[in-house]
Amino acid sequence: FAPGEGSLITVRFNPHGKQDKQRQTITVESHDPQSPRLQLVIRADVKTLVKVEPKVVNFGQLKKGEAKTQIVKVIGRAESFEANYATVTSDDRLATRILATAPVEVDGEMLRETEIEITLRDNAPVGQLQDVVTIRTNEEREPLISVQVVGSVQGDIELTPARVPLGLLKTSAPFGKEVRLT
């Protein structure tokens, strides 16, 4: 551009997969010897259509035969929002149940929240638990939400410590570590 000329710069921001406060920087390069680079900062507060808390349900370590329940909250913006169905891949280990949907205030804004109960069954087999709960909502732009579920069901035999870190070892050096089997 000659001195005094100008133009518009069009910037598009795609909020997909983002939430809460966002900051993006755009660098404009020119032949201006005084300011060859200009930084444009774009800020946005992305408000998701549907939010789930927590995103990961961690049951931790449980003893064989022990059941545990946790609540997941699914929050939507629409006046008639609700989560209406929840399913899990391993229904032999986990059970889901839709609880009430009610208005809730979040940061001064009235939203709707559905609580979903996720239960690790008392007959869950021994071993690591890693599963996904899929939640269906009536929000047509985001009808399915996934929640990761993790945990560990301990058997009758316990090894302490459960893991033995080796670190750096010399090939000819002996290594010893005590573990307890209970």
BAKOL-949935 format. One line per 8 residues: their letters; for each residue x, y, z of N, C-alpha, C. Coordinates in Angstrom, 1 decimal, decimal comma, always signed. Example, Ala and Ser with C-alpha at 12.3 -4.5 7.8 and 13.67 -1.06 7.14 Angstrom:
AS) +13,2/-5,7/+7,8/+12,3/-4,5/+7,8/+13,2/-3,3/+7,8; +12,8/-2,2/+7,1/+13,7/-1,1/+7,1/+12,9/+0,0/+7,9
% end
This chain:
FAPGEGSL) +0,8/-1,2/+0,0/+0,0/+0,0/+0,0/+0,9/+1,2/+0,0; +0,4/+2,2/-0,7/+1,1/+3,5/-0,6/+0,7/+4,2/+0,7; +1,5/+5,2/+1,1/+1,1/+5,9/+2,4/-0,3/+6,4/+2,3; -1,0/+6,2/+3,4/-2,4/+6,6/+3,5/-3,4/+5,6/+3,0; -3,0/+4,6/+2,3/-3,9/+3,5/+1,8/-4,1/+2,5/+2,9; -5,2/+1,7/+2,7/-5,5/+0,7/+3,7/-6,5/-0,3/+3,1; -6,7/-1,3/+3,9/-7,7/-2,3/+3,6/-8,2/-3,0/+4,8; -9,1/-3,9/+4,6/-9,6/-4,7/+5,8/-9,0/-6,1/+5,8
ITVRFNPH) -8,8/-6,6/+6,9/-8,3/-7,9/+7,1/-9,4/-8,7/+7,7; -9,8/-9,8/+7,0/-10,9/-10,6/+7,5/-10,3/-11,8/+8,2; -10,8/-12,0/+9,5/-10,3/-13,1/+10,3/-11,5/-14,0/+10,7; -11,3/-15,3/+10,5/-12,3/-16,2/+10,9/-11,8/-17,1/+12,1; -12,7/-17,2/+13,1/-12,3/-18,0/+14,3/-13,3/-19,1/+14,3; -12,7/-20,3/+14,4/-13,6/-21,5/+14,5/-13,5/-22,0/+16,0; -14,7/-21,9/+16,7/-14,7/-22,3/+18,1/-14,8/-23,8/+18,3; -15,0/-24,6/+17,3/-15,2/-26,0/+17,5/-14,1/-26,6/+18,3
GKQDKQRQ) -14,5/-27,3/+19,3/-13,5/-28,0/+20,2/-12,9/-27,1/+21,3; -13,3/-25,9/+21,3/-12,7/-24,9/+22,3/-13,8/-24,5/+23,3; -13,4/-24,1/+24,5/-14,3/-23,6/+25,4/-13,6/-22,6/+26,4; -14,4/-21,8/+27,0/-14,0/-20,8/+27,9/-13,1/-19,7/+27,2; -12,2/-19,1/+27,9/-11,5/-17,9/+27,4/-10,4/-18,4/+26,3; -10,4/-17,8/+25,2/-9,5/-18,1/+24,1/-8,7/-16,9/+23,7; -7,4/-17,1/+23,3/-6,6/-16,0/+22,8/-5,8/-16,4/+21,6; -6,0/-15,7/+20,5/-5,3/-16,1/+19,3/-4,5/-14,8/+18,8
TITVESHD) -3,3/-15,0/+18,3/-2,5/-13,9/+17,8/-2,3/-14,1/+16,3; -2,5/-12,9/+15,6/-2,3/-12,9/+14,1/-1,2/-11,9/+13,9; -0,2/-12,3/+13,0/+0,9/-11,4/+12,7/+0,7/-10,9/+11,3; +0,7/-9,5/+11,2/+0,6/-8,9/+9,9/+2,0/-8,4/+9,5; +2,5/-8,8/+8,4/+3,8/-8,3/+8,0/+3,7/-7,3/+6,9; +4,6/-6,2/+6,9/+4,5/-5,2/+5,9/+5,9/-4,7/+5,6; +6,0/-3,7/+4,7/+7,3/-3,2/+4,3/+7,6/-1,9/+5,1; +6,8/-1,6/+6,1/+7,0/-0,4/+6,9/+8,3/-0,6/+7,7
PQSPRLQL) +9,2/+0,3/+7,5/+10,5/+0,2/+8,2/+10,4/+0,4/+9,7; +9,4/+1,2/+10,1/+9,2/+1,5/+11,5/+8,5/+0,3/+12,3; +7,5/-0,3/+11,6/+6,8/-1,4/+12,2/+6,6/-2,5/+11,2; +7,6/-3,3/+10,9/+7,4/-4,3/+9,9/+6,5/-5,4/+10,2; +6,2/-5,6/+11,5/+5,3/-6,7/+12,0/+4,3/-6,0/+13,0; +3,1/-6,4/+12,8/+2,0/-5,9/+13,7/+1,3/-7,1/+14,3; +1,2/-7,2/+15,6/+0,5/-8,3/+16,2/-1,0/-7,9/+16,5; -1,9/-8,7/+16,0/-3,3/-8,5/+16,3/-3,7/-9,6/+17,3
VIRADVKT) -4,3/-9,2/+18,4/-4,7/-10,2/+19,4/-6,3/-10,3/+19,3; -6,7/-11,5/+19,2/-8,2/-11,8/+19,2/-8,5/-12,6/+20,4; -9,5/-12,1/+21,1/-9,9/-12,8/+22,4/-11,4/-13,2/+22,2; -11,7/-14,3/+22,8/-13,1/-14,8/+22,7/-13,4/-15,6/+24,0; -14,6/-15,5/+24,4/-15,1/-16,4/+25,5/-16,1/-17,3/+24,9; -15,7/-18,6/+24,6/-16,5/-19,6/+23,9/-17,4/-20,3/+24,9; -18,7/-20,1/+24,7/-19,7/-20,8/+25,6/-20,2/-22,0/+24,8; -19,9/-23,2/+25,4/-20,3/-24,4/+24,7/-21,8/-24,6/+24,8
LVKVEPKV) -22,3/-25,3/+23,8/-23,7/-25,7/+23,8/-24,0/-26,7/+25,0; -23,1/-27,6/+25,1/-23,3/-28,7/+26,1/-22,0/-28,9/+26,8; -22,0/-29,0/+28,1/-20,8/-29,1/+28,9/-21,0/-30,3/+29,9; -20,0/-31,1/+30,1/-20,1/-32,3/+31,0/-19,0/-32,2/+32,1; -19,5/-32,4/+33,3/-18,5/-32,4/+34,5/-18,8/-33,6/+35,3; -17,8/-34,4/+35,6/-16,4/-34,3/+35,1/-16,4/-35,0/+33,7; -15,3/-34,7/+33,0/-15,1/-35,3/+31,7/-14,6/-36,7/+31,8; -13,9/-37,0/+32,9/-13,4/-38,3/+33,2/-13,9/-38,8/+34,6
VNFGQLKK) -14,5/-39,9/+34,6/-15,0/-40,5/+35,9/-13,9/-41,5/+36,4; -13,3/-41,2/+37,5/-12,2/-42,1/+38,0/-12,7/-42,7/+39,3; -13,0/-44,1/+39,2/-13,4/-44,8/+40,4/-12,2/-45,1/+41,3; -11,0/-44,9/+40,8/-9,8/-45,3/+41,7/-9,7/-46,8/+41,8; -9,1/-47,2/+43,0/-8,9/-48,6/+43,2/-10,0/-49,1/+44,2; -10,7/-50,1/+43,8/-11,7/-50,7/+44,6/-11,4/-52,2/+44,9; -11,9/-52,7/+46,0/-11,7/-54,1/+46,3/-12,8/-54,9/+45,5; -12,4/-56,1/+45,2/-13,4/-57,0/+44,5/-14,7/-57,1/+45,3
GEAKTQIV) -15,8/-57,0/+44,6/-17,1/-57,0/+45,3/-17,6/-55,7/+45,8; -16,8/-54,6/+45,7/-17,2/-53,3/+46,1/-17,9/-52,5/+45,0; -19,0/-51,9/+45,2/-19,7/-51,1/+44,2/-19,4/-49,6/+44,6; -19,5/-48,8/+43,5/-19,3/-47,4/+43,8/-20,1/-46,6/+42,7; -20,6/-45,5/+43,1/-21,4/-44,6/+42,2/-20,9/-43,2/+42,2; -20,9/-42,6/+41,0/-20,5/-41,2/+40,8/-21,5/-40,6/+40,0; -21,6/-39,2/+40,1/-22,6/-38,4/+39,4/-21,9/-37,6/+38,3; -22,4/-37,6/+37,1/-21,9/-36,8/+36,0/-23,0/-35,7/+35,8
KVIGRAES) -22,6/-34,5/+35,6/-23,6/-33,4/+35,3/-23,4/-33,0/+33,9; -24,5/-33,0/+33,1/-24,5/-32,6/+31,7/-25,3/-31,3/+31,7; -24,7/-30,2/+31,2/-25,3/-28,8/+31,3/-25,5/-28,3/+29,9; -26,7/-27,8/+29,6/-27,0/-27,3/+28,3/-27,6/-25,9/+28,4; -27,5/-25,2/+27,2/-28,0/-23,8/+27,2/-29,5/-23,6/+26,8; -30,0/-24,6/+26,0/-31,4/-24,5/+25,5/-32,4/-24,5/+26,7; -33,5/-23,8/+26,5/-34,5/-23,7/+27,6/-35,1/-25,1/+27,9; -35,2/-26,0/+26,9/-35,7/-27,3/+27,1/-34,7/-28,4/+27,1
FEANYATV) -33,4/-28,0/+27,3/-32,3/-29,0/+27,3/-32,5/-30,1/+28,3; -32,1/-31,3/+27,9/-32,0/-32,5/+28,8/-31,2/-33,6/+28,1; -30,5/-34,3/+29,0/-29,9/-35,5/+28,5/-30,9/-36,6/+28,8; -31,2/-37,4/+27,7/-32,3/-38,3/+27,8/-31,9/-39,8/+27,7; -30,7/-40,1/+27,5/-30,3/-41,5/+27,4/-28,8/-41,6/+27,6; -28,4/-42,7/+28,3/-26,9/-43,0/+28,6/-26,7/-44,4/+28,4; -25,6/-44,8/+27,7/-25,3/-46,2/+27,5/-23,8/-46,4/+27,7; -23,4/-47,6/+28,0/-22,0/-47,9/+28,3/-21,6/-49,1/+27,5
TSDDRLAT) -20,4/-49,2/+27,1/-19,9/-50,4/+26,3/-19,9/-51,7/+27,1; -19,4/-51,6/+28,4/-19,4/-52,8/+29,2/-20,5/-52,8/+30,2; -21,7/-53,2/+29,9/-22,8/-53,2/+30,8/-22,7/-54,3/+31,9; -21,7/-55,2/+31,7/-21,5/-56,2/+32,8/-20,7/-55,5/+34,0; -20,0/-54,4/+33,7/-19,3/-53,7/+34,8/-20,0/-52,5/+35,3; -20,6/-51,8/+34,4/-21,1/-50,4/+34,7/-22,6/-50,4/+34,4; -23,3/-49,5/+35,2/-24,7/-49,2/+35,0/-24,9/-47,7/+34,9; -25,8/-47,2/+34,1/-26,1/-45,8/+34,1/-27,6/-45,6/+34,3
RILATAPV) -27,9/-44,4/+34,9/-29,2/-44,0/+35,2/-29,4/-42,5/+35,1; -30,4/-42,1/+34,3/-30,7/-40,7/+34,1/-31,4/-40,2/+35,4; -31,0/-39,2/+36,0/-31,7/-38,6/+37,2/-32,4/-37,4/+36,7; -32,6/-36,4/+37,6/-33,5/-35,3/+37,3/-32,7/-34,2/+36,4; -33,5/-33,5/+35,6/-33,1/-32,3/+34,9/-33,7/-31,1/+35,5; -32,9/-30,1/+35,8/-33,4/-28,9/+36,5/-32,6/-27,7/+36,1; -33,2/-26,5/+36,3/-32,5/-25,2/+36,0/-31,3/-25,1/+37,0; -30,3/-24,5/+36,5/-29,1/-24,2/+37,4/-28,4/-22,9/+36,9
EVDGEMLR) -27,9/-22,2/+37,9/-27,3/-20,9/+37,6/-25,8/-21,2/+37,5; -25,2/-20,8/+36,4/-23,7/-21,0/+36,2/-23,2/-19,6/+35,7; -22,3/-19,0/+36,5/-21,7/-17,7/+36,2/-22,7/-16,7/+35,9; -23,8/-16,6/+36,7/-24,9/-15,6/+36,5/-25,8/-15,9/+35,3; -25,7/-17,1/+34,7/-26,5/-17,4/+33,6/-27,4/-18,7/+33,9; -28,7/-18,6/+33,6/-29,5/-19,8/+33,8/-29,4/-20,8/+32,7; -29,0/-22,0/+33,1/-28,9/-23,1/+32,2/-29,7/-24,3/+32,7; -29,6/-25,4/+32,0/-30,3/-26,6/+32,5/-29,3/-27,7/+32,7
ETEIEITL) -29,5/-28,5/+33,7/-28,5/-29,6/+34,1/-29,2/-30,9/+34,3; -28,7/-31,9/+33,7/-29,2/-33,3/+33,9/-28,1/-34,0/+34,7; -28,5/-34,7/+35,7/-27,5/-35,6/+36,5/-27,7/-37,0/+36,0; -26,5/-37,6/+35,8/-26,5/-39,0/+35,4/-25,6/-39,8/+36,4; -26,2/-40,9/+36,8/-25,6/-41,7/+37,8/-24,8/-42,8/+37,1; -23,5/-43,0/+37,4/-22,7/-44,1/+36,8/-22,3/-44,9/+38,0; -22,6/-46,2/+37,9/-22,3/-47,2/+39,0/-21,4/-48,3/+38,5; -20,3/-48,5/+39,2/-19,4/-49,6/+39,0/-20,0/-50,7/+39,8
RDNAPVGQ) -20,5/-51,8/+39,1/-21,2/-52,9/+39,8/-20,3/-53,7/+40,7; -21,0/-54,3/+41,7/-20,2/-55,0/+42,7/-19,7/-56,4/+42,2; -20,2/-56,8/+41,0/-19,7/-58,0/+40,4/-18,7/-57,8/+39,3; -18,2/-56,5/+39,2/-17,2/-56,2/+38,2/-16,0/-57,1/+38,3; -15,5/-57,6/+37,2/-14,3/-58,5/+37,3/-13,0/-57,7/+37,7; -12,1/-58,5/+38,3/-10,8/-58,0/+38,7/-10,1/-57,5/+37,5; -9,4/-56,3/+37,6/-8,6/-55,8/+36,6/-8,8/-54,3/+36,3; -8,2/-53,8/+35,3/-8,3/-52,4/+35,0/-9,6/-52,1/+34,3
LQDVVTIR) -10,2/-51,0/+34,6/-11,5/-50,5/+34,0/-11,2/-49,3/+33,1; -11,5/-49,5/+31,9/-11,4/-48,4/+30,9/-12,6/-48,5/+30,0; -13,5/-47,5/+30,1/-14,7/-47,6/+29,3/-15,2/-46,2/+28,9; -16,2/-46,1/+28,1/-16,8/-44,9/+27,7/-18,3/-44,9/+27,9; -18,9/-43,9/+28,5/-20,3/-43,7/+28,6/-20,7/-42,7/+27,5; -21,7/-43,1/+26,7/-22,2/-42,2/+25,7/-23,5/-41,7/+26,1; -23,6/-40,3/+26,1/-24,8/-39,7/+26,6/-25,5/-39,0/+25,4; -26,8/-39,3/+25,3/-27,6/-38,6/+24,2/-28,4/-37,5/+24,8
TNEEREPL) -28,3/-36,3/+24,1/-29,1/-35,1/+24,5/-30,0/-34,7/+23,5; -30,9/-33,8/+23,8/-31,8/-33,2/+22,8/-31,3/-32,0/+22,1; -30,0/-31,7/+22,3/-29,4/-30,6/+21,6/-29,0/-31,1/+20,2; -29,7/-30,6/+19,2/-29,5/-31,2/+17,8/-28,1/-30,9/+17,2; -27,4/-29,8/+17,7/-26,1/-29,5/+17,2/-25,0/-30,3/+17,9; -25,3/-30,8/+19,1/-24,4/-31,7/+19,8/-25,1/-32,8/+20,6; -25,7/-33,7/+19,8/-26,6/-34,7/+20,4/-25,9/-35,8/+21,2; -24,6/-36,1/+21,0/-23,9/-37,1/+21,7/-22,7/-36,6/+22,5
ISVQVVGS) -22,5/-37,0/+23,7/-21,4/-36,6/+24,6/-20,8/-37,9/+25,1; -19,4/-37,9/+25,1/-18,7/-39,1/+25,7/-18,0/-38,7/+27,0; -18,1/-39,7/+27,9/-17,4/-39,5/+29,2/-16,5/-40,7/+29,4; -15,2/-40,5/+29,6/-14,3/-41,6/+29,9/-14,5/-42,1/+31,3; -14,4/-43,4/+31,5/-14,6/-44,1/+32,9/-13,3/-44,9/+33,1; -12,6/-44,7/+34,2/-11,4/-45,5/+34,5/-11,5/-45,9/+35,9; -10,7/-46,9/+36,3/-10,6/-47,4/+37,6/-9,9/-48,8/+37,6; -9,8/-49,4/+38,8/-9,2/-50,6/+39,0/-9,9/-51,4/+40,0
VQGDIELT) -10,2/-52,7/+39,7/-10,8/-53,6/+40,7/-9,7/-54,5/+41,2; -9,4/-54,5/+42,5/-8,3/-55,3/+43,0/-8,9/-56,7/+43,4; -8,0/-57,7/+43,2/-8,4/-59,1/+43,5/-8,1/-59,4/+44,9; -8,1/-60,7/+45,2/-7,8/-61,2/+46,6/-6,3/-61,1/+46,9; -5,5/-61,1/+45,9/-4,0/-61,0/+46,1/-3,6/-59,6/+45,8; -2,8/-59,0/+46,7/-2,3/-57,7/+46,5/-0,8/-57,7/+46,5; -0,2/-57,0/+45,5/+1,2/-56,8/+45,3/+1,6/-55,4/+45,7; +2,5/-55,2/+46,7/+2,9/-53,9/+47,1/+4,5/-53,7/+47,0
PARVPLGL) +5,0/-52,8/+46,3/+4,3/-51,8/+45,4/+3,8/-52,5/+44,1; +2,8/-51,9/+43,5/+2,2/-52,5/+42,3/+3,1/-52,4/+41,1; +4,0/-51,4/+41,1/+5,0/-51,2/+40,0/+6,3/-51,0/+40,7; +7,3/-51,6/+40,0/+8,7/-51,4/+40,4/+9,5/-50,7/+39,3; +9,8/-49,4/+39,6/+10,6/-48,6/+38,6/+12,0/-49,1/+38,6; +12,6/-49,3/+37,4/+13,9/-49,8/+37,3/+14,9/-48,6/+37,2; +14,5/-47,5/+36,6/+15,4/-46,4/+36,4/+16,5/-46,8/+35,4; +17,7/-46,2/+35,6/+18,8/-46,5/+34,8/+19,7/-47,5/+35,4
LKTSAPFG) +19,9/-48,6/+34,7/+20,7/-49,7/+35,3/+21,9/-50,0/+34,4; +23,0/-50,4/+35,0/+24,2/-50,9/+34,2/+23,9/-52,3/+33,8; +24,4/-52,7/+32,7/+24,0/-54,1/+32,2/+24,6/-55,1/+33,1; +25,7/-54,9/+33,8/+26,3/-56,0/+34,6/+26,0/-55,8/+36,1; +25,4/-54,7/+36,5/+25,1/-54,5/+37,9/+23,9/-55,3/+38,4; +24,0/-55,9/+39,5/+22,8/-56,6/+40,1/+21,7/-55,6/+40,5; +20,5/-56,1/+40,5/+19,3/-55,2/+40,8/+18,5/-56,0/+41,8; +18,0/-55,3/+42,9/+17,2/-55,9/+43,8/+16,1/-55,0/+44,3
KEVRLT) +15,0/-55,5/+44,5/+13,8/-54,7/+45,1/+12,9/-55,6/+45,8; +12,5/-55,2/+47,0/+11,6/-56,0/+47,7/+10,1/-55,7/+47,4; +9,3/-56,7/+47,2/+7,9/-56,5/+47,0/+7,2/-57,5/+48,0; +5,9/-57,1/+48,4/+5,2/-57,9/+49,3/+3,9/-58,4/+48,7; +3,7/-59,7/+48,8/+2,5/-60,3/+48,2/+1,6/-60,6/+49,4; +0,4/-60,1/+49,4/-0,5/-60,2/+50,5/-1,8/-60,9/+50,0
% end
